[in-house]
Amino acid sequence: MMRVDSSGQESSTAFTPLSPGEAASLMEAHPHTGRTHQIRVHAAALGLPVAGDDRYGDRDFNADMKSRHGLSRLFLHASSLRFVHPADGRLLTVRAPLPADLEAVLRSLGLSVRP
């Protein structure tokens, strides 16, 4: 299990609210480093755990998300990844739409599916 600790390795994640709600909010996370579970650990340390996170999240919140909103997994999705191609050095961006099951959870929460 990882945690935010001043004696640990340096890491940084920027969070941007996209669709704020009462029970939950859709957030965008931009990790500036690549540590294990970084987004999940930083979100939990801010008191904003990722929905469905059984390691760093809130048990009661996760149970509510499952029973009332149909969330059956961690609500974490890489909508885009940017990296340097290892063979030719080109900067590549790969994008992926939000999966239907996570869109359904957002609709159930009354949050904007397409921020």
N, CA, C and O atoms as a GROMACS GRO file, in nm:
protein
  460
    1MET      N    1   0.084  -0.118   0.000
    1MET     CA    2   0.000   0.000   0.000
    1MET      C    3   0.089   0.125   0.000
    1MET      O    4   0.188   0.132   0.073
    2MET      N    5   0.052   0.221  -0.081
    2MET     CA    6   0.127   0.345  -0.092
    2MET      C    7   0.057   0.453  -0.009
    2MET      O    8  -0.058   0.437   0.030
    3ARG      N    9   0.130   0.564   0.018
    3ARG     CA   10   0.071   0.675   0.089
    3ARG      C   11   0.151   0.802   0.061
    3ARG      O   12   0.266   0.796   0.018
    4VAL      N   13   0.089   0.914   0.086
    4VAL     CA   14   0.159   1.041   0.076
    4VAL      C   15   0.244   1.055   0.202
    4VAL      O   16   0.193   1.048   0.314
    5ASP      N   17   0.374   1.075   0.181
    5ASP     CA   18   0.468   1.081   0.292
    5ASP      C   19   0.584   1.171   0.252
    5ASP      O   20   0.643   1.152   0.146
    6SER      N   21   0.617   1.268   0.336
    6SER     CA   22   0.724   1.363   0.303
    6SER      C   23   0.859   1.296   0.285
    6SER      O   24   0.948   1.353   0.222
    7SER      N   25   0.877   1.177   0.340
    7SER     CA   26   1.005   1.107   0.324
    7SER      C   27   1.005   1.014   0.203
    7SER      O   28   1.106   0.948   0.176
    8GLY      N   29   0.894   1.006   0.129
    8GLY     CA   30   0.883   0.919   0.013
    8GLY      C   31   0.935   0.985  -0.113
    8GLY      O   32   0.988   1.096  -0.110
    9GLN      N   33   0.919   0.914  -0.224
    9GLN     CA   34   0.960   0.968  -0.353
    9GLN      C   35   0.870   1.085  -0.392
    9GLN      O   36   0.750   1.084  -0.364
   10GLU      N   37   0.929   1.184  -0.456
   10GLU     CA   38   0.852   1.301  -0.499
   10GLU      C   39   0.754   1.262  -0.609
   10GLU      O   40   0.787   1.185  -0.698
   11SER      N   41   0.634   1.316  -0.600
   11SER     CA   42   0.534   1.293  -0.704
   11SER      C   43   0.435   1.409  -0.702
   11SER      O   44   0.419   1.479  -0.602
   12SER      N   45   0.368   1.426  -0.816
   12SER     CA   46   0.276   1.539  -0.829
   12SER      C   47   0.163   1.502  -0.924
   12SER      O   48   0.186   1.442  -1.030
   13THR      N   49   0.041   1.538  -0.886
   13THR     CA   50  -0.076   1.518  -0.970
   13THR      C   51  -0.162   1.644  -0.963
   13THR      O   52  -0.189   1.695  -0.855
   14ALA      N   53  -0.203   1.693  -1.079
   14ALA     CA   54  -0.294   1.808  -1.085
   14ALA      C   55  -0.435   1.755  -1.110
   14ALA      O   56  -0.456   1.672  -1.199
   15PHE      N   57  -0.532   1.802  -1.031
   15PHE     CA   58  -0.671   1.762  -1.046
   15PHE      C   59  -0.754   1.882  -1.092
   15PHE      O   60  -0.735   1.993  -1.044
   16THR      N   61  -0.844   1.857  -1.186
   16THR     CA   62  -0.934   1.961  -1.236
   16THR      C   63  -1.076   1.908  -1.230
   16THR      O   64  -1.105   1.803  -1.288
   17PRO      N   65  -1.166   1.978  -1.160
   17PRO     CA   66  -1.307   1.933  -1.158
   17PRO      C   67  -1.371   1.960  -1.294
   17PRO      O   68  -1.361   2.070  -1.348
   18LEU      N   69  -1.437   1.858  -1.349
   18LEU     CA   70  -1.503   1.871  -1.479
   18LEU      C   71  -1.654   1.882  -1.465
   18LEU      O   72  -1.718   1.959  -1.536
   19SER      N   73  -1.710   1.804  -1.374
   19SER     CA   74  -1.854   1.802  -1.354
   19SER      C   75  -1.880   1.780  -1.206
   19SER      O   76  -1.893   1.666  -1.161
   20PRO      N   77  -1.889   1.890  -1.129
   20PRO     CA   78  -1.910   1.875  -0.985
   20PRO      C   79  -2.052   1.829  -0.953
   20PRO      O   80  -2.148   1.870  -1.018
   21GLY      N   81  -2.062   1.744  -0.854
   21GLY     CA   82  -2.193   1.695  -0.811
   21GLY      C   83  -2.203   1.692  -0.661
   21GLY      O   84  -2.108   1.728  -0.590
   22GLU      N   85  -2.318   1.649  -0.610
   22GLU     CA   86  -2.337   1.643  -0.466
   22GLU      C   87  -2.279   1.515  -0.406
   22GLU      O   88  -2.208   1.521  -0.306
   23ALA      N   89  -2.308   1.400  -0.467
   23ALA     CA   90  -2.260   1.273  -0.415
   23ALA      C   91  -2.118   1.243  -0.463
   23ALA      O   92  -2.040   1.179  -0.392
   24ALA      N   93  -2.086   1.288  -0.584
   24ALA     CA   94  -1.956   1.262  -0.645
   24ALA      C   95  -1.931   1.367  -0.752
   24ALA      O   96  -2.023   1.435  -0.796
   25SER      N   97  -1.807   1.379  -0.793
   25SER     CA   98  -1.770   1.472  -0.899
   25SER      C   99  -1.680   1.403  -1.000
   25SER      O  100  -1.600   1.317  -0.964
   26LEU      N  101  -1.693   1.442  -1.126
   26LEU     CA  102  -1.603   1.393  -1.228
   26LEU      C  103  -1.480   1.483  -1.228
   26LEU      O  104  -1.492   1.605  -1.242
   27MET      N  105  -1.364   1.422  -1.213
   27MET     CA  106  -1.238   1.497  -1.206
   27MET      C  107  -1.145   1.450  -1.317
   27MET      O  108  -1.150   1.335  -1.360
   28GLU      N  109  -1.061   1.541  -1.361
   28GLU     CA  110  -0.954   1.506  -1.454
   28GLU      C  111  -0.825   1.510  -1.374
   28GLU      O  112  -0.800   1.604  -1.298
   29ALA      N  113  -0.743   1.408  -1.391
   29ALA     CA  114  -0.615   1.401  -1.320
   29ALA      C  115  -0.502   1.402  -1.421
   29ALA      O  116  -0.504   1.330  -1.521
   30HIS      N  117  -0.402   1.484  -1.392
   30HIS     CA  118  -0.282   1.490  -1.475
   30HIS      C  119  -0.162   1.457  -1.387
   30HIS      O  120  -0.110   1.544  -1.318
   31PRO      N  121  -0.119   1.330  -1.389
   31PRO     CA  122   0.000   1.295  -1.310
   31PRO      C  123   0.125   1.350  -1.378
   31PRO      O  124   0.146   1.330  -1.498
   32HIS      N  125   0.209   1.418  -1.300
   32HIS     CA  126   0.332   1.474  -1.353
   32HIS      C  127   0.450   1.380  -1.332
   32HIS      O  128   0.559   1.403  -1.384
   33THR      N  129   0.428   1.276  -1.256
   33THR     CA  130   0.528   1.173  -1.232
   33THR      C  131   0.457   1.039  -1.250
   33THR      O  132   0.337   1.038  -1.276
   34GLY      N  133   0.526   0.931  -1.238
   34GLY     CA  134   0.465   0.801  -1.262
   34GLY      C  135   0.487   0.703  -1.149
   34GLY      O  136   0.557   0.603  -1.165
   35ARG      N  137   0.429   0.732  -1.036
   35ARG     CA  138   0.444   0.644  -0.920
   35ARG      C  139   0.329   0.543  -0.913
   35ARG      O  140   0.221   0.568  -0.967
   36THR      N  141   0.353   0.432  -0.848
   36THR     CA  142   0.251   0.328  -0.832
   36THR      C  143   0.129   0.385  -0.761
   36THR      O  144   0.141   0.444  -0.653
   37HIS      N  145   0.012   0.366  -0.820
   37HIS     CA  146  -0.116   0.409  -0.763
   37HIS      C  147  -0.123   0.560  -0.739
   37HIS      O  148  -0.202   0.605  -0.656
   38GLN      N  149  -0.042   0.636  -0.809
   38GLN     CA  150  -0.027   0.779  -0.780
   38GLN      C  151  -0.159   0.855  -0.778
   38GLN      O  152  -0.186   0.927  -0.682
   39ILE      N  153  -0.240   0.841  -0.880
   39ILE     CA  154  -0.367   0.916  -0.885
   39ILE      C  155  -0.455   0.876  -0.768
   39ILE      O  156  -0.513   0.961  -0.701
   40ARG      N  157  -0.466   0.747  -0.743
   40ARG     CA  158  -0.551   0.697  -0.634
   40ARG      C  159  -0.503   0.746  -0.498
   40ARG      O  160  -0.584   0.787  -0.415
   41VAL      N  161  -0.373   0.743  -0.475
   41VAL     CA  162  -0.316   0.786  -0.347
   41VAL      C  163  -0.336   0.936  -0.327
   41VAL      O  164  -0.378   0.980  -0.220
   42HIS      N  165  -0.306   1.014  -0.430
   42HIS     CA  166  -0.320   1.160  -0.416
   42HIS      C  167  -0.466   1.201  -0.399
   42HIS      O  168  -0.496   1.290  -0.319
   43ALA      N  169  -0.556   1.138  -0.473
   43ALA     CA  170  -0.698   1.171  -0.458
   43ALA      C  171  -0.745   1.140  -0.316
   43ALA      O  172  -0.813   1.221  -0.254
   44ALA      N  173  -0.708   1.024  -0.265
   44ALA     CA  174  -0.748   0.986  -0.129
   44ALA      C  175  -0.688   1.080  -0.025
   44ALA      O  176  -0.754   1.115   0.073
   45ALA      N  177  -0.564   1.123  -0.046
   45ALA     CA  178  -0.498   1.214   0.048
   45ALA      C  179  -0.568   1.350   0.052
   45ALA      O  180  -0.564   1.419   0.154
   46LEU      N  181  -0.632   1.387  -0.058
   46LEU     CA  182  -0.708   1.513  -0.063
   46LEU      C  183  -0.849   1.497  -0.007
   46LEU      O  184  -0.925   1.594   0.001
   47GLY      N  185  -0.886   1.374   0.032
   47GLY     CA  186  -1.021   1.348   0.081
   47GLY      C  187  -1.121   1.330  -0.032
   47GLY      O  188  -1.241   1.342  -0.012
   48LEU      N  189  -1.071   1.299  -0.152
   48LEU     CA  190  -1.154   1.280  -0.271
   48LEU      C  191  -1.121   1.146  -0.336
   48LEU      O  192  -1.073   1.143  -0.449
   49PRO      N  193  -1.146   1.036  -0.265
   49PRO     CA  194  -1.104   0.906  -0.318
   49PRO      C  195  -1.175   0.871  -0.449
   49PRO      O  196  -1.288   0.913  -0.473
   50VAL      N  197  -1.106   0.794  -0.532
   50VAL     CA  198  -1.164   0.746  -0.657
   50VAL      C  199  -1.276   0.648  -0.623
   50VAL      O  200  -1.258   0.557  -0.541
   51ALA      N  201  -1.390   0.666  -0.687
   51ALA     CA  202  -1.504   0.576  -0.663
   51ALA      C  203  -1.466   0.433  -0.701
   51ALA      O  204  -1.403   0.409  -0.805
   52GLY      N  205  -1.504   0.340  -0.617
   52GLY     CA  206  -1.477   0.199  -0.641
   52GLY      C  207  -1.339   0.154  -0.597
   52GLY      O  208  -1.303   0.039  -0.619
   53ASP      N  209  -1.262   0.242  -0.537
   53ASP     CA  210  -1.126   0.208  -0.496
   53ASP      C  211  -1.130   0.136  -0.361
   53ASP      O  212  -1.147   0.200  -0.257
   54ASP      N  213  -1.115   0.004  -0.364
   54ASP     CA  214  -1.125  -0.072  -0.240
   54ASP      C  215  -0.996  -0.069  -0.158
   54ASP      O  216  -0.994  -0.118  -0.045
   55ARG      N  217  -0.890  -0.013  -0.212
   55ARG     CA  218  -0.764  -0.004  -0.137
   55ARG      C  219  -0.749   0.130  -0.066
   55ARG      O  220  -0.714   0.134   0.052
   56TYR      N  221  -0.776   0.239  -0.135
   56TYR     CA  222  -0.754   0.373  -0.080
   56TYR      C  223  -0.884   0.450  -0.060
   56TYR      O  224  -0.882   0.562  -0.007
   57GLY      N  225  -0.994   0.393  -0.101
   57GLY     CA  226  -1.121   0.464  -0.099
   57GLY      C  227  -1.200   0.449   0.029
   57GLY      O  228  -1.150   0.405   0.132
   58ASP      N  229  -1.326   0.488   0.019
   58ASP     CA  230  -1.418   0.488   0.132
   58ASP      C  231  -1.518   0.374   0.114
   58ASP      O  232  -1.592   0.371   0.015
   59ARG      N  233  -1.520   0.281   0.208
   59ARG     CA  234  -1.602   0.160   0.197
   59ARG      C  235  -1.751   0.193   0.182
   59ARG      O  236  -1.817   0.136   0.096
   60ASP      N  237  -1.803   0.282   0.264
   60ASP     CA  238  -1.946   0.316   0.257
   60ASP      C  239  -1.981   0.386   0.126
   60ASP      O  240  -2.083   0.356   0.065
   61PHE      N  241  -1.896   0.478   0.083
   61PHE     CA  242  -1.918   0.548  -0.044
   61PHE      C  243  -1.917   0.447  -0.160
   61PHE      O  244  -2.003   0.454  -0.248
   62ASN      N  245  -1.822   0.355  -0.159
   62ASN     CA  246  -1.813   0.255  -0.265
   62ASN      C  247  -1.937   0.165  -0.266
   62ASN      O  248  -1.987   0.130  -0.373
   63ALA      N  249  -1.985   0.127  -0.150
   63ALA     CA  250  -2.106   0.044  -0.143
   63ALA      C  251  -2.226   0.118  -0.200
   63ALA      O  252  -2.307   0.059  -0.271
   64ASP      N  253  -2.237   0.247  -0.170
   64ASP     CA  254  -2.345   0.329  -0.224
   64ASP      C  255  -2.333   0.343  -0.376
   64ASP      O  256  -2.432   0.335  -0.447
   65MET      N  257  -2.212   0.365  -0.424
   65MET     CA  258  -2.190   0.377  -0.568
   65MET      C  259  -2.228   0.248  -0.641
   65MET      O  260  -2.278   0.252  -0.753
   66LYS      N  261  -2.204   0.136  -0.577
   66LYS     CA  262  -2.239   0.008  -0.638
   66LYS      C  263  -2.389  -0.016  -0.635
   66LYS      O  264  -2.449  -0.049  -0.737
   67SER      N  265  -2.450   0.000  -0.518
   67SER     CA  266  -2.592  -0.034  -0.504
   67SER      C  267  -2.684   0.067  -0.572
   67SER      O  268  -2.784   0.027  -0.633
   68ARG      N  269  -2.654   0.196  -0.562
   68ARG     CA  270  -2.744   0.298  -0.617
   68ARG      C  271  -2.711   0.340  -0.760
   68ARG      O  272  -2.799   0.385  -0.833
   69HIS      N  273  -2.583   0.325  -0.799
   69HIS     CA  274  -2.542   0.378  -0.929
   69HIS      C  275  -2.480   0.275  -1.022
   69HIS      O  276  -2.440   0.308  -1.134
   70GLY      N  277  -2.471   0.150  -0.977
   70GLY     CA  278  -2.426   0.042  -1.063
   70GLY      C  279  -2.277   0.036  -1.090
   70GLY      O  280  -2.234  -0.032  -1.184
   71LEU      N  281  -2.196   0.104  -1.010
   71LEU     CA  282  -2.052   0.100  -1.032
   71LEU      C  283  -1.997  -0.035  -0.986
   71LEU      O  284  -2.008  -0.070  -0.869
   72SER      N  285  -1.940  -0.110  -1.079
   72SER     CA  286  -1.891  -0.244  -1.045
   72SER      C  287  -1.739  -0.255  -1.050
   72SER      O  288  -1.684  -0.364  -1.043
   73ARG      N  289  -1.671  -0.140  -1.064
   73ARG     CA  290  -1.525  -0.141  -1.072
   73ARG      C  291  -1.471  -0.004  -1.035
   73ARG      O  292  -1.546   0.089  -1.007
   74LEU      N  293  -1.341   0.007  -1.036
   74LEU     CA  294  -1.274   0.134  -1.010
   74LEU      C  295  -1.313   0.234  -1.120
   74LEU      O  296  -1.303   0.202  -1.238
   75PHE      N  297  -1.356   0.354  -1.080
   75PHE     CA  298  -1.392   0.456  -1.177
   75PHE      C  299  -1.266   0.538  -1.208
   75PHE      O  300  -1.247   0.649  -1.159
   76LEU      N  301  -1.182   0.479  -1.291
   76LEU     CA  302  -1.058   0.542  -1.333
   76LEU      C  303  -1.038   0.506  -1.479
   76LEU      O  304  -1.040   0.388  -1.515
   77HIS      N  305  -1.020   0.607  -1.564
   77HIS     CA  306  -1.010   0.583  -1.707
   77HIS      C  307  -0.905   0.675  -1.768
   77HIS      O  308  -0.904   0.796  -1.742
   78ALA      N  309  -0.816   0.619  -1.847
   78ALA     CA  310  -0.716   0.698  -1.919
   78ALA      C  311  -0.777   0.743  -2.051
   78ALA      O  312  -0.781   0.667  -2.148
   79SER      N  313  -0.826   0.867  -2.054
   79SER     CA  314  -0.890   0.918  -2.176
   79SER      C  315  -0.787   0.953  -2.282
   79SER      O  316  -0.818   0.951  -2.401
   80SER      N  317  -0.666   0.986  -2.240
   80SER     CA  318  -0.558   1.009  -2.337
   80SER      C  319  -0.424   0.983  -2.272
   80SER      O  320  -0.404   1.008  -2.153
   81LEU      N  321  -0.334   0.934  -2.352
   81LEU     CA  322  -0.196   0.910  -2.310
   81LEU      C  323  -0.105   0.974  -2.413
   81LEU      O  324  -0.129   0.963  -2.534
   82ARG      N  325  -0.001   1.039  -2.368
   82ARG     CA  326   0.095   1.102  -2.458
   82ARG      C  327   0.233   1.049  -2.423
   82ARG      O  328   0.272   1.046  -2.307
   83PHE      N  329   0.306   1.008  -2.527
   83PHE     CA  330   0.439   0.953  -2.504
   83PHE      C  331   0.524   0.968  -2.630
   83PHE      O  332   0.471   0.991  -2.739
   84VAL      N  333   0.652   0.954  -2.614
   84VAL     CA  334   0.746   0.960  -2.725
   84VAL      C  335   0.761   0.820  -2.783
   84VAL      O  336   0.787   0.724  -2.710
   85HIS      N  337   0.743   0.810  -2.915
   85HIS     CA  338   0.758   0.681  -2.982
   85HIS      C  339   0.902   0.633  -2.964
   85HIS      O  340   0.995   0.708  -2.992
   86PRO      N  341   0.921   0.510  -2.918
   86PRO     CA  342   1.056   0.463  -2.886
   86PRO      C  343   1.146   0.446  -3.008
   86PRO      O  344   1.269   0.453  -2.996
   87ALA      N  345   1.088   0.423  -3.127
   87ALA     CA  346   1.171   0.400  -3.245
   87ALA      C  347   1.211   0.528  -3.317
   87ALA      O  348   1.325   0.541  -3.362
   88ASP      N  349   1.117   0.623  -3.328
   88ASP     CA  350   1.150   0.741  -3.410
   88ASP      C  351   1.140   0.874  -3.336
   88ASP      O  352   1.166   0.979  -3.395
   89GLY      N  353   1.104   0.872  -3.206
   89GLY     CA  354   1.103   0.993  -3.127
   89GLY      C  355   0.983   1.084  -3.146
   89GLY      O  356   0.978   1.192  -3.086
   90ARG      N  357   0.886   1.043  -3.230
   90ARG     CA  358   0.766   1.126  -3.249
   90ARG      C  359   0.683   1.129  -3.122
   90ARG      O  360   0.675   1.029  -3.050
   91LEU      N  361   0.622   1.244  -3.094
   91LEU     CA  362   0.529   1.255  -2.982
   91LEU      C  363   0.394   1.201  -3.028
   91LEU      O  364   0.336   1.252  -3.124
   92LEU      N  365   0.344   1.101  -2.960
   92LEU     CA  366   0.217   1.038  -2.995
   92LEU      C  367   0.114   1.063  -2.886
   92LEU      O  368   0.147   1.066  -2.767
   93THR      N  369  -0.010   1.081  -2.928
   93THR     CA  370  -0.122   1.091  -2.834
   93THR      C  371  -0.224   0.987  -2.874
   93THR      O  372  -0.265   0.980  -2.990
   94VAL      N  373  -0.265   0.907  -2.777
   94VAL     CA  374  -0.366   0.804  -2.798
   94VAL      C  375  -0.487   0.842  -2.713
   94VAL      O  376  -0.472   0.872  -2.594
   95ARG      N  377  -0.605   0.841  -2.772
   95ARG     CA  378  -0.727   0.878  -2.700
   95ARG      C  379  -0.824   0.760  -2.697
   95ARG      O  380  -0.829   0.679  -2.789
   96ALA      N  381  -0.901   0.753  -2.589
   96ALA     CA  382  -1.001   0.648  -2.573
   96ALA      C  383  -1.126   0.708  -2.510
   96ALA      O  384  -1.116   0.780  -2.411
   97PRO      N  385  -1.243   0.680  -2.565
   97PRO     CA  386  -1.367   0.732  -2.506
   97PRO      C  387  -1.397   0.665  -2.373
   97PRO      O  388  -1.349   0.555  -2.344
   98LEU      N  389  -1.477   0.733  -2.293
   98LEU     CA  390  -1.520   0.676  -2.166
   98LEU      C  391  -1.606   0.553  -2.194
   98LEU      O  392  -1.699   0.561  -2.275
   99PRO      N  393  -1.579   0.440  -2.131
   99PRO     CA  394  -1.658   0.319  -2.154
   99PRO      C  395  -1.805   0.339  -2.113
   99PRO      O  396  -1.837   0.419  -2.025
  100ALA      N  397  -1.891   0.264  -2.178
  100ALA     CA  398  -2.037   0.275  -2.158
  100ALA      C  399  -2.076   0.254  -2.011
  100ALA      O  400  -2.165   0.322  -1.962
  101ASP      N  401  -2.011   0.160  -1.941
  101ASP     CA  402  -2.050   0.136  -1.802
  101ASP      C  403  -2.020   0.257  -1.714
  101ASP      O  404  -2.097   0.285  -1.621
  102LEU      N  405  -1.911   0.328  -1.741
  102LEU     CA  406  -1.881   0.447  -1.661
  102LEU      C  407  -1.970   0.564  -1.702
  102LEU      O  408  -2.006   0.646  -1.618
  103GLU      N  409  -2.005   0.573  -1.830
  103GLU     CA  410  -2.101   0.676  -1.873
  103GLU      C  411  -2.235   0.656  -1.802
  103GLU      O  412  -2.299   0.753  -1.761
  104ALA      N  413  -2.277   0.530  -1.786
  104ALA     CA  414  -2.404   0.500  -1.719
  104ALA      C  415  -2.400   0.544  -1.573
  104ALA      O  416  -2.500   0.593  -1.521
  105VAL      N  417  -2.286   0.527  -1.507
  105VAL     CA  418  -2.272   0.571  -1.368
  105VAL      C  419  -2.284   0.723  -1.361
  105VAL      O  420  -2.352   0.776  -1.272
  106LEU      N  421  -2.220   0.794  -1.452
  106LEU     CA  422  -2.230   0.941  -1.454
  106LEU      C  423  -2.374   0.986  -1.474
  106LEU      O  424  -2.421   1.076  -1.405
  107ARG      N  425  -2.444   0.922  -1.566
  107ARG     CA  426  -2.585   0.957  -1.588
  107ARG      C  427  -2.667   0.932  -1.463
  107ARG      O  428  -2.753   1.013  -1.428
  108SER      N  429  -2.642   0.820  -1.395
  108SER     CA  430  -2.714   0.788  -1.272
  108SER      C  431  -2.690   0.894  -1.164
  108SER      O  432  -2.778   0.923  -1.083
  109LEU      N  433  -2.570   0.950  -1.164
  109LEU     CA  434  -2.534   1.053  -1.068
  109LEU      C  435  -2.582   1.193  -1.111
  109LEU      O  436  -2.573   1.289  -1.034
  110GLY      N  437  -2.633   1.203  -1.232
  110GLY     CA  438  -2.676   1.332  -1.284
  110GLY      C  439  -2.561   1.422  -1.324
  110GLY      O  440  -2.575   1.544  -1.325
  111LEU      N  441  -2.447   1.361  -1.356
  111LEU     CA  442  -2.329   1.436  -1.395
  111LEU      C  443  -2.316   1.437  -1.548
  111LEU      O  444  -2.363   1.346  -1.616
  112SER      N  445  -2.252   1.539  -1.599
  112SER     CA  446  -2.230   1.552  -1.742
  112SER      C  447  -2.140   1.440  -1.790
  112SER      O  448  -2.032   1.418  -1.735
  113VAL      N  449  -2.186   1.369  -1.892
  113VAL     CA  450  -2.106   1.258  -1.949
  113VAL      C  451  -1.994   1.314  -2.034
  113VAL      O  452  -1.885   1.256  -2.037
  114ARG      N  453  -2.017   1.423  -2.102
  114ARG     CA  454  -1.916   1.484  -2.189
  114ARG      C  455  -1.886   1.626  -2.140
  114ARG      O  456  -1.948   1.722  -2.184
  115PRO      N  457  -1.790   1.636  -2.047
  115PRO     CA  458  -1.761   1.769  -1.991
  115PRO      C  459  -1.705   1.864  -2.097
  115PRO      O  460  -1.675   1.979  -2.066
   0.00000   0.00000   0.00000
